[in-house]
Amino acid sequence: MQFSLVIQTSFLGDVVLTTPLIAELARRGPVHIVATPAGAPLLARNPDVVGVTIYDKRGSARGVGGLANVAGELSATRSRAANDGAGEAIAYLAQGSVRSAALARLAGFRTRVGFATSAGRWLYTRRIPYRDDRHHAERLWSLAAESADASPTREQLRPRLFPGGAEREAVDRLLASAGHGTSPMIALAPGSVWATKRWPFYPALARLLPAKARVVVIGGKDDAPLASEIVTAVGDRAIDATGQLSLLGSAELIRRCALLVTNDSSPQHLASAMGTPTVTVFGPTVPEFGFGPLAPQSRTAGVHGLDCRPCDRHGPQHCPLGHWRCMRDLGAEMVEELVAQVDRESP
């Protein structure tokens, strides 16, 4: 029986896309996760996870002292697993910084697996090729692959989240307060921490969506101004859920929707985990980076033929050329047509 440590302290979407790797490792024995305070709640009730250590690398655990304290906690966890009968202890570096690699080494994990391109690769004992031509969920899954040419099934690559009773009750209260009945819901997620990823035409899209559908705006409290623009556009057809639900609560709400339209941001990955068809708007980034939607019937939208696109792996705060054509040239009618395609294909 193997004891696995997975270190994933990157963005929220990366945490969701790490769940197929976690499920694969759980077949071999207990899996313990290192995550940030923001990412850890996404792993609640995950049956493949035996424990989570929160690494607040920019807060209470910052610096060398914080690193050493967390390493001590993980060392104790590794020792307990060995006492409980676990065999080899292996650390999987799903986040590839030198700090993450140092954490695994300080915690006493003699086998450390990560990508051959990662900054911390010189501290790894096993280096796995980083495949640019694969979805990131598959890249992460490949850290545990038994051979270099192994290919996962679609089911093995399906991300998993587990909203519980508290999340279902929170969504019930939200929808009841909005007077929602049985009409279908279409979720819109207009926000992103990267400014150039925020497609500006969500209000116009909302006006084009079928009148029979309620529009539900998903996002954090910082996305409230964007939600307000959508509510202004369609009135009481819109339900503003921004800042009112936890991450798993938002996943539960997305599960109940017929479709999600989102930027290249974390709600897309929540929808992949919940099986909700998704239309993702890509601007400065492209799906070929490996972060597209995984739910059935999903589509991606983007402006083709721009020499400057893609311009960044994440999305800069400002367009380097000042025109932002990758988003401004993508009209609401173009995205609405993709929504209609998904609707026609839905059972």
Beta strands, then each sheet from edge to edge (+ up, - down):
strand 1: 3-7
strand 2: 31-35
strand 3: 51-54
strand 4: 89-93
strand 5: 111-115
strand 6: 126-128
strand 7: 185-189
strand 8: 214-217
strand 9: 238-240
strand 10: 259-263
strand 11: 278-281
strand 12: 299-301
sheet 1: 3+ 2+ 1+ 4+ 5+ 6+
sheet 2: 9+ 8+ 7+ 10+ 11+ 12+
end
